[in-house]
């Protein structure tokens, strides 16, 4: 196995409904922002269908490369919720009822309402630890560096809060943004020259059209606030020098 990149993560979104366009993902940006706050940088995201072989291949590839993997979706009560079985297959272990999850969920429902379908949500790979779910009780789980969470955003949020204290992070990446009403072709070469002076600051240009005017948002990301501000000021001076009127924007 290759050495995992420290303080990094990948996000694996699981579900046919995302790939079909029926459901718009609301989890990727939220997870990325929360992880950055604790110094864990998301380096890759994938979307896979509800097919065990696809999930297994993605999980094994990502967990070998990154410090953490976060999955969403596929841990509900229906036949197409196959994430628990797929994670078990990826680790080469059985999938069975977790005793703590089973007891907790059994106590949650009135007599006779802890159905076979609901029991499915108490199944985890053998040896998994639970991620609490104070919203609807059915827990997520963790196997080594893989954190498995619900796809429903409200439930995923509380599961992620339970997972964050378990992570080892580095320094959060800071960001700021400058907007300008100039086409990228006017400043592209000069922006590249600024980037070479600040290799420790990621500078991205994102074009827009607002009220019929072309422009771009210049986004800066770095761990060091001083270097971030120096790079932003260098770009601001450059833009002003070619007739632009740069203005501060919210970071993206």
C-alpha positions as CSV (number, residue, x, y, z in Angstrom):
1,X,0.0,0.0,0.0
2,X,1.3,3.5,-0.9
3,X,1.9,5.9,1.9
4,X,-1.2,8.0,2.7
5,X,-0.9,11.7,2.3
6,X,-1.2,13.3,5.8
7,X,-4.0,15.7,6.6
8,X,-5.9,14.9,3.4
9,X,-9.3,13.4,2.6
10,X,-11.4,12.1,-0.2
11,X,-15.2,12.2,-0.4
12,X,-17.1,9.4,-2.0
13,X,-20.8,10.2,-2.9
14,X,-22.7,7.0,-3.3
15,X,-26.0,6.8,-5.1
16,X,-27.7,6.3,-8.5
17,X,-30.0,9.2,-7.7
18,X,-27.0,11.6,-7.8
19,X,-25.7,10.3,-11.1
20,X,-29.2,10.4,-12.7
21,X,-29.6,14.0,-11.8
22,X,-32.7,13.3,-9.7
23,X,-30.9,14.4,-6.5
24,X,-28.6,17.4,-6.4
25,X,-25.7,16.8,-4.0
26,X,-25.6,19.1,-1.0
27,X,-22.9,17.3,1.0
28,X,-19.6,17.8,-0.9
29,X,-19.2,21.5,-0.2
30,X,-20.3,21.2,3.4
31,X,-17.9,18.4,4.2
32,X,-15.0,20.1,2.5
33,X,-15.5,23.3,4.4
34,X,-15.8,21.5,7.8
35,X,-12.7,19.5,7.1
36,X,-10.7,22.5,6.2
37,X,-11.7,24.1,9.5
38,X,-9.8,21.3,11.3
39,X,-6.9,21.3,8.9
40,X,-7.9,18.4,6.7
41,X,-7.8,19.2,3.0
42,X,-10.1,17.4,0.5
43,X,-8.0,16.3,-2.5
44,X,-10.5,14.3,-4.4
45,X,-14.2,13.6,-4.8
46,X,-16.0,10.9,-6.7
47,X,-19.5,9.8,-7.4
48,X,-20.3,6.1,-7.8
49,X,-23.6,4.2,-8.4
50,X,-25.2,1.7,-6.1
51,X,-23.1,-1.1,-7.5
52,X,-20.9,-3.0,-5.0
53,X,-18.0,-3.5,-7.3
54,X,-17.8,0.2,-8.1
55,X,-18.0,1.1,-4.4
56,X,-15.4,-1.4,-3.4
57,X,-12.9,-0.2,-6.1
58,X,-13.4,3.4,-5.2
59,X,-13.0,2.9,-1.5
60,X,-9.9,0.8,-1.8
61,X,-8.3,3.3,-4.2
62,X,-9.1,6.3,-2.0
63,X,-8.3,4.8,1.4
64,X,-4.8,3.8,0.2
65,X,-4.0,7.3,-1.0
66,X,-5.6,9.7,1.5
67,X,-5.5,9.9,5.3
68,X,-9.3,9.8,5.5
69,X,-12.2,8.8,3.3
70,X,-15.8,10.1,3.9
71,X,-18.7,8.4,2.2
72,X,-22.3,9.5,2.0
73,X,-25.4,7.6,1.1
74,X,-26.6,4.0,0.9
75,X,-27.0,3.1,4.6
76,X,-30.8,3.3,4.8
77,X,-33.4,0.5,5.2
78,X,-34.1,-0.6,1.6
79,X,-32.6,-3.3,-0.6
80,X,-30.6,-0.8,-2.7
81,X,-28.8,0.5,0.4
82,X,-25.7,-1.6,-0.1
83,X,-23.0,0.7,1.3
84,X,-22.4,-1.3,4.6
85,X,-22.0,-4.6,2.6
86,X,-19.7,-2.8,0.1
87,X,-17.5,-1.4,2.8
88,X,-17.3,-4.8,4.4
89,X,-16.3,-6.3,1.1
90,X,-13.6,-3.6,0.6
91,X,-12.0,-4.6,3.9
92,X,-12.5,-8.3,3.4
93,X,-14.7,-8.7,6.5
94,X,-18.3,-9.9,7.1
95,X,-21.2,-7.5,7.5
96,X,-23.5,-8.2,10.5
97,X,-25.6,-6.5,13.1
98,X,-23.5,-4.3,15.3
99,X,-24.7,-5.2,18.9
100,X,-24.6,-1.6,20.2
101,X,-26.4,-0.3,17.1
102,X,-29.0,-3.1,17.3
103,X,-29.7,-2.5,21.0
104,X,-30.0,1.2,20.6
105,X,-32.3,1.1,17.6
106,X,-34.5,-1.7,19.1
107,X,-35.0,0.6,22.2
108,X,-35.9,3.5,19.9
109,X,-39.0,1.9,18.3
110,X,-42.2,0.8,19.9
111,X,-42.8,-2.9,20.2
112,X,-43.4,-4.5,16.8
113,X,-42.1,-1.5,14.9
114,X,-38.4,-2.5,14.7
115,X,-39.0,-4.1,11.4
116,X,-36.6,-6.2,9.3
117,X,-36.0,-3.2,7.1
118,X,-35.1,-1.0,10.1
119,X,-32.8,-3.7,11.4
120,X,-30.7,-3.3,8.2
121,X,-29.6,0.1,9.5
122,X,-27.9,-1.7,12.4
123,X,-25.6,-3.7,10.1
124,X,-22.0,-2.7,9.9
125,X,-18.7,-4.3,8.8
126,X,-17.5,-6.5,11.7
127,X,-15.1,-4.5,13.8
128,X,-16.5,-1.1,12.9
129,X,-17.0,1.6,15.4
130,X,-20.2,3.7,15.4
131,X,-20.7,7.3,14.5
132,X,-23.6,8.7,16.5
133,X,-26.8,10.0,14.9
134,X,-28.8,12.1,17.4
135,X,-31.3,13.0,14.7
136,X,-32.8,9.7,13.7
137,X,-30.7,7.2,15.8
138,X,-29.5,4.9,13.0
139,X,-25.7,5.4,13.2
140,X,-23.0,5.8,10.7
141,X,-19.8,3.9,11.2
142,X,-16.0,3.9,10.8
143,X,-13.6,1.3,9.6
144,X,-10.0,2.3,9.9
145,X,-9.7,5.6,8.0
146,X,-13.1,5.3,6.2
147,X,-16.1,7.2,7.7
148,X,-19.5,6.1,6.4
149,X,-22.3,8.6,6.8
150,X,-25.9,9.1,5.7
151,X,-26.8,10.9,2.5
152,X,-29.6,13.0,4.0
153,X,-27.8,16.4,4.7
154,X,-29.3,17.0,8.1
155,X,-28.3,13.6,9.3
156,X,-24.9,13.8,7.6
157,X,-24.2,17.0,9.4
158,X,-24.5,15.5,12.9
159,X,-22.6,12.5,11.9
160,X,-19.7,14.6,10.6
161,X,-19.7,16.6,13.9
162,X,-19.2,13.3,15.7
163,X,-16.3,12.3,13.4
164,X,-14.4,15.6,13.4
165,X,-12.8,15.2,16.8
166,X,-11.3,11.9,15.7
167,X,-9.2,13.5,12.9
168,X,-5.6,14.6,12.9
169,X,-5.4,17.8,10.9
170,X,-2.7,20.3,9.9
171,X,-3.1,24.0,9.4
172,X,-6.4,25.2,7.8
173,X,-6.1,26.8,4.3
174,X,-7.1,30.4,4.4
175,X,-8.6,32.1,1.4
176,X,-9.6,35.5,0.0
177,X,-10.9,36.7,-3.3
178,X,-10.6,39.8,-5.5
179,X,-13.0,40.6,-8.4
180,X,-12.3,42.7,-11.5
181,X,-14.3,43.6,-14.6
182,X,-11.7,42.6,-17.1
183,X,-11.6,39.6,-19.4
184,X,-9.1,37.0,-18.4
185,X,-7.3,37.5,-21.7
186,X,-6.2,40.9,-20.5
187,X,-4.3,39.7,-17.4
188,X,-3.7,35.9,-17.9
189,X,0.0,36.2,-18.7
190,X,0.7,38.7,-15.9
191,X,-1.3,36.6,-13.4
192,X,0.9,33.6,-14.3
193,X,4.0,35.7,-13.5
194,X,2.6,36.6,-10.1
195,X,1.9,32.9,-9.4
196,X,5.6,32.1,-10.1
197,X,6.6,34.6,-7.3
198,X,4.2,33.0,-4.8
199,X,4.5,29.2,-5.3
200,X,3.1,28.7,-1.8
201,X,-0.2,30.4,-2.7
202,X,-2.7,28.8,-5.0
203,X,-4.2,31.5,-7.3
204,X,-7.2,30.6,-9.4
205,X,-9.1,32.7,-11.9
206,X,-12.9,32.1,-12.4
207,X,-14.6,34.1,-15.1
208,X,-18.1,35.5,-14.7
209,X,-20.7,37.7,-16.5
210,X,-22.7,40.0,-14.3
211,X,-25.2,42.5,-15.6
212,X,-23.8,42.1,-19.1
213,X,-20.2,42.7,-18.1
214,X,-17.3,40.2,-18.3
215,X,-15.0,39.8,-15.3
216,X,-13.3,37.3,-13.1
217,X,-12.9,36.4,-9.5
218,X,-9.3,35.8,-8.5
219,X,-9.2,33.4,-5.5
220,X,-6.1,33.0,-3.3
221,X,-5.5,30.0,-0.9
222,X,-2.6,29.5,1.4
223,X,-1.8,28.4,4.9
224,X,0.1,31.6,5.8
225,X,-2.0,34.7,6.1
226,X,1.0,37.0,5.4
227,X,1.8,35.3,2.1
228,X,-1.8,35.2,1.2
229,X,-2.2,39.0,1.6
230,X,1.1,39.7,-0.2
231,X,0.0,37.7,-3.2
232,X,-3.4,39.4,-3.3
233,X,-1.8,42.8,-3.1
234,X,0.6,41.9,-6.0
235,X,-2.4,40.9,-8.1
236,X,-4.3,44.0,-7.1
237,X,-1.4,46.2,-8.2
238,X,-1.1,44.3,-11.4
239,X,-4.8,44.7,-12.3
240,X,-4.8,48.4,-11.5
241,X,-1.8,48.8,-13.7
242,X,-3.7,47.5,-16.7
243,X,-6.8,49.7,-16.2
244,X,-8.7,47.4,-13.9
245,X,-10.6,48.4,-10.7
246,X,-10.2,45.4,-8.4
247,X,-12.6,44.9,-5.5
248,X,-12.8,42.5,-2.6
249,X,-15.1,39.6,-2.8
250,X,-16.1,36.8,-0.5
251,X,-13.6,33.9,-0.7
252,X,-14.8,30.9,-2.7
